[in-house]
């Protein structure tokens, strides 16, 4: 057993101060109390406030290779999501498996540094550069799992069914690395990914269709029907206005409208973006108990729009966060963007009633874990792993702040300078800003970038 003493530890009901946690050799919590277990036992004293590690509900790891490279907008040109997508395709076509793994490893290491301890990898870079399946169907998925292991983060690998180039359209040449032609082809890929996950204790599995525009409607239904009901199900929905208009033209229904009418949407569903919804969709979505996965930095960068969060939450809707294209990967910034955008469009400050910080953290932890395929009763509990981000309790503003206002101070005034470190499975992966494998991960990433020559 290894014991930690934190100045405070956050549970759903509030802070434990001080907090003693004992973990076994696997990093599983065996003891939680405000009292030391035995005065003769040694413990590691941490001058910090421990908050449950965050879950990143939506990641396309390969896109980190192009972060910041699509921000030059020549005078007189039109630039939007769809032109950005062309640049993304170029990036997707350029990466070999080694490079993809090195990009993912440094991205995941940065996630851990910033407080994420689990990532849902919405993975559709399946095939080789010619669009041919690898001999090992899950070659690229296995690289994501390997990258997560090196970075010290947990991963839910979500192989994505990507079949078409748009509503009723064949796939484009630039999408050839993504494509599974049939439902059977997709589930062969899922089975291969399942075998990878079985071999790795830090990995879980999910299922997905990319979006309504990317898979035949009947095949979407079949995919959901055949997918194991114990696994989370992820899908992009209504990210762009053009997507909504194209769906209306194709089938006479809006994307979310079609989804809610044709699939038994429930708490197993994780609906990414859900940006453009009408009143009936917001109401029905909130009642469904599905989780909306919001990616504020990417949604802002791509000009997607603003999700109707304030109305949705008042109706009892659920949500979590992701970082998608990874133009930004700090969870505190994602939370603030969600809140502040609502303040800007409503001209009111109370997006969330009561203690906004406590609400956001609890909602993220509960629903973020569900998006990964994990359920728990409290932020930290006996029998669960010790996964935590620790904020420096000696930083001037936190040191001077009462317990009542502590979480709000972390949430609304914090940046990465306050991060003392991140624990995964009871061990420091990042401490005092230094990742335990940081040097090698950084060197491998630099080599991959030199080879790509795109930066």
Residue pairs with C-beta under 8 A, 6 or more apart in sequence:
1 22
1 23
1 24
1 30
1 31
2 22
2 23
2 44
2 426
3 20
3 21
3 22
3 23
3 31
3 36
3 37
3 41
3 42
3 43
3 44
4 20
4 21
4 22
4 23
4 43
4 44
4 45
4 46
4 50
4 386
5 18
5 19
5 20
5 36
5 43
5 44
5 45
5 46
6 18
6 19
6 21
6 46
6 48
6 49
6 50
6 390
7 17
7 18
7 19
7 46
7 47
7 48
7 49
7 393
8 15
8 16
8 17
8 18
8 19
8 49
8 50
8 393
8 403
8 406
9 15
9 16
9 17
9 19
9 21
9 32
9 49
9 50
9 380
9 388
10 16
10 49
10 50
10 51
10 52
10 361
10 379
10 407
11 378
11 379
11 380
12 362
12 378
12 379
14 403
15 49
15 403
15 406
16 32
16 33
16 34
17 34
17 403
18 34
19 32
19 33
19 34
19 50
20 31
20 32
20 33
20 34
20 35
20 36
20 37
20 43
21 29
21 31
21 32
21 50
21 380
21 386
22 29
22 30
22 31
22 37
23 29
23 30
23 385
23 386
23 426
24 30
24 426
26 385
26 425
26 426
27 385
27 386
27 424
27 425
27 426
27 427
28 383
28 384
28 385
28 386
28 425
28 426
29 380
29 381
29 382
29 383
29 384
29 385
29 386
29 426
30 382
31 37
31 382
32 380
32 381
32 382
36 43
46 390
46 420
47 392
47 393
47 394
47 420
48 390
48 391
48 392
48 393
48 420
48 421
49 390
49 391
49 393
49 398
49 406
49 410
50 380
50 388
50 389
50 390
50 423
51 115
51 361
51 379
51 388
51 389
51 390
51 391
51 407
51 410
52 361
52 365
52 379
52 380
52 387
52 388
52 389
53 115
53 116
53 117
53 118
53 387
53 388
53 389
53 422
53 423
53 424
54 115
54 116
54 117
54 321
54 331
54 364
54 365
54 368
54 389
55 116
55 117
55 118
55 119
55 120
55 320
55 364
55 365
55 368
55 369
55 371
55 372
56 111
56 116
56 118
56 119
56 120
56 321
56 322
56 323
56 329
56 331
56 368
57 120
57 270
57 272
57 291
57 293
57 320
57 321
57 322
57 367
57 368
57 371
57 372
58 120
58 122
58 234
58 272
58 293
58 295
58 322
58 323
58 324
59 107
59 119
59 120
59 121
59 122
59 322
59 323
59 324
59 326
60 121
60 122
60 123
60 124
60 324
60 325
60 326
61 100
61 103
61 104
61 107
61 108
61 121
61 123
61 144
61 147
61 326
62 91
62 92
62 95
62 100
62 103
62 104
62 125
63 88
63 91
63 324
63 325
63 326
64 103
64 104
64 106
64 107
64 325
64 326
65 91
65 94
65 95
65 99
65 103
65 448
65 449
65 452
65 454
66 87
66 88
66 91
66 325
66 454
67 325
67 326
67 327
68 327
69 87
69 454
69 455
70 84
70 87
70 88
73 79
80 302
80 303
81 239
81 240
81 242
81 302
81 303
81 304
82 240
82 242
84 302
86 174
88 325
89 172
89 174
89 175
90 174
91 454
92 125
92 174
92 177
92 178
93 129
93 174
93 177
94 129
94 452
94 454
95 103
95 125
95 452
96 129
97 134
97 139
97 140
97 143
98 143
98 448
99 448
99 451
99 452
100 125
100 140
100 143
100 144
101 143
101 144
101 146
101 147
102 147
102 441
102 444
102 445
102 447
102 448
103 445
103 448
104 121
104 143
104 144
104 147
104 148
104 151
105 147
105 150
105 151
105 441
105 444
105 445
106 151
106 441
106 442
106 444
106 445
107 147
107 151
107 326
107 329
108 119
108 147
108 148
108 150
108 151
108 152
108 153
108 155
109 150
109 151
109 152
109 153
109 430
109 435
109 437
109 438
109 441
110 329
111 119
111 151
111 153
111 323
111 329
112 151
112 152
112 153
112 422
112 424
112 429
112 430
112 435
113 416
113 419
113 422
113 430
113 433
113 435
114 329
114 330
114 331
114 389
114 416
114 419
115 330
115 331
115 332
115 389
115 419
115 422
116 153
116 329
116 331
117 153
117 154
117 387
117 388
117 389
117 422
117 423
117 424
118 153
118 154
118 155
118 156
118 368
118 369
118 372
118 374
118 387
119 148
119 153
119 154
119 155
119 156
120 155
120 156
120 158
120 206
120 232
120 234
120 270
120 322
120 371
120 372
121 141
121 144
121 148
121 155
121 156
121 157
121 158
122 158
122 160
122 208
122 234
122 272
123 140
123 141
123 144
123 157
123 158
123 159
123 160
124 159
124 160
124 162
124 178
124 210
125 140
125 177
125 178
126 133
126 137
126 140
126 141
126 159
126 177
126 178
126 179
126 180
126 189
127 133
127 134
127 140
127 176
127 177
127 178
127 179
128 134
128 177
129 177
130 176
131 176
131 177
131 179
134 140
136 142
136 192
137 188
137 189
137 192
138 159
138 189
138 192
138 193
138 195
138 196
141 157
141 159
141 189
141 192
141 193
141 196
142 196
144 155
144 157
145 155
145 157
145 196
145 197
145 200
145 202
145 203
148 154
148 155
148 202
148 203
149 200
149 202
150 437
150 440
150 441
151 429
151 435
151 437
151 441
152 424
152 429
152 430
152 435
152 436
152 437
153 202
153 424
153 429
154 202
154 203
154 204
154 372
154 387
154 424
155 202
155 203
155 204
156 203
156 204
156 205
156 206
156 232
156 371
156 372
156 373
157 193
157 196
157 197
157 203
157 204
157 205
157 206
158 205
158 206
158 207
158 208
158 232
158 234
159 186
159 189
159 190
159 193
159 207
159 208
160 178
160 208
160 209
160 210
160 234
161 180
161 183
161 186
161 208
161 209
161 210
161 214
161 215
161 219
161 223
162 171
162 175
162 178
162 179
162 180
162 210
162 214
162 215
163 171
163 179
163 180
163 181
163 182
163 186
163 214
163 215
163 216
163 219
164 170
164 171
164 213
164 214
164 215
164 216
165 171
165 172
165 175
165 214
166 213
166 214
166 246
167 212
167 213
167 246
167 247
167 249
167 250
167 251
168 250
171 178
171 179
178 210
180 186
180 189
182 219
183 219
183 222
183 223
183 226
186 223
187 226
190 205
190 207
190 227
193 205
194 205
196 203
197 203
197 204
197 205
204 372
204 373
204 374
205 231
205 373
206 231
206 232
206 233
206 234
206 372
206 373
207 223
207 227
207 228
207 231
207 232
207 233
207 234
208 233
208 234
208 235
209 215
209 219
209 220
209 223
209 224
209 235
210 235
210 236
211 235
211 236
211 237
211 239
211 243
211 255
212 220
212 235
212 237
212 243
212 247
212 255
212 258
212 259
213 243
213 246
213 247
213 255
215 223
217 251
217 258
217 262
220 262
220 263
221 262
221 263
224 233
224 263
227 233
229 268
230 373
231 268
231 373
232 268
232 270
232 370
232 371
232 372
232 373
233 268
233 269
233 270
234 269
234 270
234 272
234 293
234 371
235 259
235 269
235 270
235 271
235 272
236 272
236 273
237 255
237 256
237 259
237 271
237 272
237 273
237 274
238 244
238 254
238 255
238 256
238 273
238 274
238 275
238 276
238 277
239 272
239 273
239 275
239 276
239 299
239 304
240 275
240 276
240 304
240 305
241 276
241 305
243 255
243 276
244 254
244 255
244 276
247 253
247 254
247 255
247 258
248 254
251 258
253 261
254 278
254 281
256 271
256 274
256 277
256 281
256 285
257 280
257 281
259 265
259 271
260 281
260 284
260 285
260 288
263 269
265 271
265 285
265 288
265 290
266 288
266 289
266 290
267 289
267 290
267 291
267 318
267 370
268 290
269 288
269 290
269 291
270 290
270 291
270 292
270 293
270 320
270 370
270 371
271 285
271 290
271 291
271 292
271 293
272 292
272 293
272 295
272 322
272 324
273 292
273 293
273 294
273 295
273 299
273 304
273 307
274 285
274 292
274 307
275 299
275 304
275 305
275 306
275 307
276 305
277 285
277 307
277 308
282 308
282 311
282 312
282 315
282 317
283 315
285 292
285 312
285 317
286 312
286 315
286 316
286 317
287 315
287 316
289 318
290 318
291 318
291 319
291 320
291 367
291 370
291 371
292 307
292 312
292 317
292 318
292 319
292 320
293 319
293 320
293 321
293 322
293 371
294 307
294 309
294 319
294 320
294 321
294 322
294 334
294 338
295 321
295 322
295 323
295 324
295 325
295 334
296 321
296 328
296 333
296 334
296 337
296 338
296 341
297 323
297 324
297 327
297 328
297 329
297 333
297 334
297 337
298 304
298 323
298 324
298 325
298 326
298 327
298 328
299 305
299 306
299 307
299 324
300 337
301 325
301 327
301 328
302 325
306 341
306 342
306 345
307 338
309 319
309 338
309 341
309 342
309 351
310 342
310 346
310 351
312 319
313 319
313 351
313 352
318 363
318 367
319 363
319 367
320 363
320 364
320 367
320 368
320 370
320 371
321 331
321 334
321 335
321 338
321 364
321 368
323 329
323 334
328 334
330 415
330 416
331 364
332 410
332 411
332 414
332 415
335 360
335 364
335 411
336 411
336 412
338 351
338 360
339 351
339 352
339 356
339 360
342 351
343 349
343 351
350 356
352 359
352 360
355 407
355 408
356 408
356 411
357 407
357 408
357 410
357 411
357 412
358 407
360 411
361 407
361 411
362 379
365 379
369 375
369 376
376 384
380 386
380 388
385 424
385 425
385 426
386 423
386 425
386 426
387 423
387 424
387 425
388 422
388 423
389 419
389 421
389 422
389 423
390 419
390 420
390 421
390 422
390 423
391 398
391 410
391 414
391 418
391 419
391 420
392 398
392 418
392 419
392 420
393 399
395 417
395 418
397 409
397 413
398 406
398 409
398 410
398 418
401 409
410 418
419 430
419 433
420 431
420 432
421 428
421 429
421 430
421 431
421 432
422 428
422 429
422 430
423 429
428 436
429 435
429 436
430 436
435 441
449 455
